[in-house]
Amino acid sequence: MHPAFAPARTFSETIGAPISFQAIGKRYGGVPALHEFSLDIAAGEFVTFLGPSGSGKTTALNILAGFIEPSAGDVLIDGVSITRLPTEKRNVGMVFQSYSLFPHMDVRDNVAFPLRMRGVPKAERHARAEQALAMVRLAGYGDRKPQELSGGQRQRVACARAVVFEPRVLLMDEPLGALDLKLREAMQDEIREVQRRIGCTVIYVTHDQGEALTMSDRIVVMNEGRIEQIGTPAAIYDNPSNAFVAQFVGETNFLTAALARGRLTFAGVDAPAPARLPEGWRGRMALRPEHFTRVVAETGGAPTLSGRIDDIAFHGGSYRYVVETEKAGRVIVQEQRRHGSDGPVVGAPVTLKFSLERAAFLEG
């Protein structure tokens, strides 16, 4: 039986496909947009391409979708080359920031459109569209027009349309960029729930590191057409491979440091070096704002920095403040708010302690 006429599934089977980018290159004239981009993605994995504008993340996605032809290399889905295959034959779903819904069609027909293009009979495609709408919590909305929906509801319709034909691969290009913060956070949960239910492989493009950390199984950090680091959200955040990753994924404080005879010196501090550092190492320590603690009692021998609190921002459950230290310059600190304890005060002297075991040590 042709897949288009197969009985509708219940969106509970694992249908994801493995993806392989093999030394993909792309040039626009003499300008390279991707440099030997190689990456293997497992079936059913949720992978985010994260990077600033111009990093090549959307170029890589569009090459997989078939909107752009690579200058070099090959792309495989389920072990089969698709590099020369037309977009419509790749069986990938796409969700864009702009929704791209047809304003003259009702919601049901918008969702059913990919099935219509595949020749699925009307009764079946409407039934499958209703099933997809129920999955994104829009049951009963089929008769409405897109302009009658909120931004979040329209994005859910776009998701339903992208998965209604049960693609093995789902591509999402900045799909939440036009939504407000609360709605973005809610939609992050919705997208992961949909992905878990249908089991497809997802590639998600964003410049928002918060989205990447929240949603991904793995993150591919990109810059200027190259992969800087690949890893789980925790690995990327806790162990950045270089200064670019440390700065782009979350906030980071950098302290120049050097190791000699088992002692690590930085910002006027002399402390025992972590065992993982080689003798003679020189570079920068990266410390996240939450790695620092305001000293209110004996430090117990932990390294410390002293200074004055310069600026404070209240974030509900936490404070973010800047300390002008005597020898390390400006240090950003994030401190959990504790009931019954005094918070930081602008202008107050402060001593900060931290553990070297939590620092990332970067070359250069």
C-alpha positions in Angstrom: 0.0 0.0 0.0 1.3 3.5 -0.9 2.2 5.4 2.3 -0.2 8.2 1.5 -3.1 5.7 1.6 -1.9 3.7 4.6 -4.2 3.7 7.7 -3.6 6.8 9.9 -1.3 6.1 12.8 -1.9 7.3 16.3 1.3 9.4 16.4 2.8 7.0 18.9 5.2 5.0 16.8 8.9 5.8 16.4 9.3 7.1 12.9 12.5 9.2 13.2 15.3 8.8 10.7 19.1 9.1 11.2 20.7 12.1 9.4 24.3 12.4 8.2 25.9 15.6 7.0 29.2 14.6 5.2 31.7 17.4 4.7 29.1 19.8 3.5 30.5 23.0 2.0 28.6 26.0 0.7 30.0 29.2 -1.0 28.1 32.2 -2.2 30.5 33.6 -4.9 33.8 33.6 -3.1 32.3 33.8 0.3 32.1 30.5 2.3 28.9 30.0 4.3 29.7 26.4 5.5 33.2 24.8 5.9 33.2 21.0 5.7 30.1 20.7 8.0 30.0 17.1 9.2 27.5 15.8 11.7 25.7 12.5 12.5 22.2 12.7 14.1 20.5 9.7 15.6 17.0 8.6 14.8 14.5 10.4 17.1 17.1 12.9 18.4 16.3 16.5 19.0 19.3 18.5 17.8 19.6 22.3 17.9 21.8 24.4 15.6 22.8 27.4 17.8 24.7 30.4 16.7 24.6 34.1 15.9 23.4 35.5 12.6 25.7 34.5 9.8 26.9 31.3 11.6 25.6 29.0 8.9 22.9 27.3 10.9 20.0 28.2 8.5 22.2 27.3 5.5 22.8 23.8 6.9 19.0 23.4 7.6 18.1 24.6 4.1 20.6 22.3 2.4 18.9 19.4 4.3 15.4 20.7 3.3 16.5 21.0 -0.4 16.1 24.7 -0.7 19.8 25.2 -1.2 22.2 23.0 -3.1 25.6 22.4 -1.4 28.9 23.3 -3.1 30.5 20.2 -1.8 29.7 17.1 0.3 26.6 14.9 0.7 23.5 14.6 3.0 22.0 11.3 3.9 18.7 10.4 5.5 18.4 6.8 6.7 21.6 6.0 4.9 20.4 7.2 1.5 21.8 10.3 -0.2 19.2 13.0 -0.7 21.5 15.8 -2.0 20.1 15.7 -5.5 16.5 14.8 -4.5 13.8 17.5 -5.0 12.4 19.0 -1.8 9.0 17.5 -2.1 10.5 14.0 -2.3 12.5 14.2 0.9 9.6 13.6 3.3 10.6 16.3 5.8 8.3 18.6 7.7 9.1 22.3 8.0 8.0 24.9 10.6 9.0 28.6 10.0 8.8 31.7 12.2 6.3 33.2 9.9 3.7 30.3 10.2 3.1 30.4 6.4 -0.6 29.5 6.8 -3.1 30.1 3.9 -5.4 32.9 5.0 -8.3 31.8 2.7 -8.3 28.3 4.1 -9.7 27.2 7.5 -7.5 25.6 10.0 -8.5 22.1 9.1 -7.7 22.6 5.4 -4.4 24.3 6.3 -3.3 21.3 8.3 -4.6 18.8 5.7 -2.8 20.6 2.8 0.3 18.3 2.8 -2.0 15.3 2.6 -4.0 16.9 -0.2 -0.8 17.3 -2.2 0.0 13.6 -1.6 -3.4 12.6 -3.0 -5.0 11.4 0.2 -8.8 11.3 -0.1 -10.7 14.1 1.5 -12.4 12.2 4.3 -9.1 10.6 5.4 -7.1 13.8 5.3 -9.7 15.7 7.3 -9.7 12.9 9.9 -5.9 13.0 10.1 -5.9 16.8 10.3 -8.3 16.6 13.3 -6.1 14.1 14.9 -3.0 16.3 14.5 -5.0 19.3 15.8 -6.0 17.3 18.9 -2.3 16.5 19.4 -1.4 20.2 19.6 -4.4 20.9 21.8 -6.5 22.6 19.2 -9.4 20.1 18.9 -12.5 22.0 17.8 -10.6 24.8 16.0 -10.8 23.3 12.5 -13.5 25.6 11.2 -11.7 28.8 12.2 -9.5 30.9 9.9 -5.9 31.6 10.8 -6.6 35.3 11.4 -9.0 34.3 14.2 -6.2 32.7 16.2 -3.5 34.0 18.5 0.1 33.9 17.5 0.7 30.8 19.7 -2.3 29.0 18.2 -1.2 29.7 14.7 2.2 28.3 15.5 0.5 25.2 16.8 -1.4 24.9 13.6 1.9 25.2 11.7 3.3 22.3 13.8 0.2 20.2 13.2 0.6 20.8 9.4 4.3 19.8 9.5 3.6 16.5 11.2 0.3 15.5 9.8 1.9 13.5 7.0 4.1 11.8 9.6 7.5 12.9 8.4 10.5 11.1 9.7 12.4 14.4 9.9 11.1 17.7 11.2 13.0 21.0 10.6 12.2 24.1 12.6 13.7 27.5 11.7 13.4 30.0 14.5 9.7 29.0 15.0 9.2 30.9 18.3 11.0 34.1 17.4 7.8 36.2 17.0 6.2 35.1 20.2 6.4 36.8 23.6 8.4 35.3 26.5 5.6 33.4 28.3 4.2 32.0 25.0 7.7 31.0 23.9 8.2 29.0 27.1 4.8 27.3 26.7 5.5 26.5 23.1 8.9 24.9 24.0 7.1 22.4 26.1 4.5 21.8 23.3 7.1 21.2 20.7 9.0 18.7 22.8 5.7 16.9 23.7 4.8 16.6 20.0 8.3 15.3 19.2 8.1 12.7 21.9 4.7 11.5 20.8 5.6 11.0 17.1 9.2 10.1 17.6 10.5 12.1 14.6 14.1 13.4 14.3 14.1 17.2 14.9 16.6 19.8 13.8 15.8 23.1 15.5 17.6 26.4 14.5 17.8 29.3 16.9 20.1 32.0 18.1 18.4 31.8 21.6 20.7 29.9 23.9 17.9 29.6 26.5 15.8 27.7 24.0 18.7 25.5 23.0 19.5 24.5 26.6 15.8 23.8 27.4 14.8 21.8 24.5 17.7 19.9 23.0 19.2 16.4 23.4 22.3 17.8 21.8 23.4 21.3 20.8 25.6 22.1 17.8 27.2 25.5 18.5 28.2 27.2 15.2 30.2 30.3 14.3 31.2 31.7 10.9 30.2 28.5 9.1 32.0 26.1 11.4 31.1 23.8 14.3 32.6 25.1 17.5 31.3 22.4 19.8 28.8 19.5 19.9 27.3 18.1 23.1 24.5 17.8 25.5 23.2 21.1 27.0 24.9 20.3 30.3 28.2 19.5 28.6 28.1 22.7 26.5 27.3 24.9 29.5 29.6 23.3 32.1 32.5 22.5 29.8 32.7 25.0 26.9 35.5 24.1 24.4 36.6 27.7 23.8 35.9 31.3 24.7 33.3 31.7 21.9 31.1 28.9 23.3 31.6 30.1 26.9 30.4 33.6 26.0 27.6 32.7 23.6 26.0 30.0 25.8 25.1 31.8 29.0 27.1 34.5 30.8 30.7 33.9 31.7 33.4 35.7 33.7 37.0 35.2 32.4 40.1 35.4 34.6 43.6 35.2 33.1 45.5 32.5 35.0 48.8 30.5 34.9 50.0 27.3 36.6 53.5 26.8 37.9 54.8 24.2 40.4 51.3 23.0 41.2 50.0 26.5 42.0 47.4 28.5 40.0 47.8 32.2 40.1 45.1 34.7 38.9 43.9 38.2 40.0 46.3 38.3 42.9 45.2 34.8 44.1 47.5 31.9 44.6 45.7 28.5 45.0 46.3 24.8 44.6 45.8 23.9 40.9 43.1 21.3 39.9 44.8 18.0 39.1 43.4 18.0 35.5 45.6 21.0 34.5 49.1 20.2 33.0 52.1 21.9 34.5 52.9 25.2 32.7 49.3 25.8 31.6 48.4 29.4 30.8 45.1 30.7 29.6 41.7 31.9 30.9 39.4 30.5 33.6 35.7 30.7 32.8 33.4 31.0 35.7 29.6 31.2 35.5 27.8 33.9 37.6 26.2 31.2 39.8 29.7 29.8 40.6 30.3 32.7 43.0 29.0 32.9 46.6 28.9 36.0 48.8 31.0 35.3 51.9 29.0 35.7 55.1 31.1 33.3 57.2 34.5 31.7 57.2 35.6 30.7 53.6 37.2 27.5 54.6 40.3 28.1 52.4 38.4 28.6 49.1 39.8 31.2 46.7 38.2 34.6 47.1 37.9 38.0 45.2 37.0 41.2 47.0 35.3 44.3 45.7 32.1 46.5 45.9 28.7 45.8 44.5 28.1 48.1 41.6 24.7 47.2 40.2 21.8 44.9 41.1 19.0 43.4 39.0 16.1 41.6 40.8 14.9 38.4 39.0 12.2 37.2 41.4 13.9 34.0 42.6 17.4 35.4 42.2 19.6 38.5 42.1 22.1 39.3 39.3 24.7 41.8 40.3 28.0 43.2 39.2 31.0 43.4 41.5 33.9 45.8 40.8 36.7 43.7 42.2 40.2 45.0 43.1 42.2 42.8 40.8 39.8 41.0 38.4 37.7 43.9 37.1 34.0 43.5 36.7 32.5 40.1 37.9 28.9 39.1 37.2 27.3 37.2 40.1 24.0 35.3 40.2 22.7 34.6 43.7 19.6 32.7 44.7 17.2 34.6 46.8 16.8 33.1 50.3 13.8 33.9 52.5 14.9 35.6 55.7 18.4 36.5 54.5 19.8 39.8 53.5 20.2 40.4 49.8 23.0 42.3 48.1 23.2 46.1 48.5 24.6 48.6 46.0 27.9 50.1 47.2 28.5 47.4 49.9 31.9 45.8 50.2 31.7 42.1 49.3 34.0 39.0 49.2 33.2 36.3 46.7 34.3 32.7 47.1 34.3 30.0 44.4 35.5 26.5 43.6 38.2 26.0 41.0 36.6 22.5 40.3 33.7 24.3 38.7 35.8 26.5 36.4 36.4 25.7 32.7 40.0 26.2 31.7 40.5 27.6 28.2 43.6 27.9 26.1 44.7 31.3 25.0 
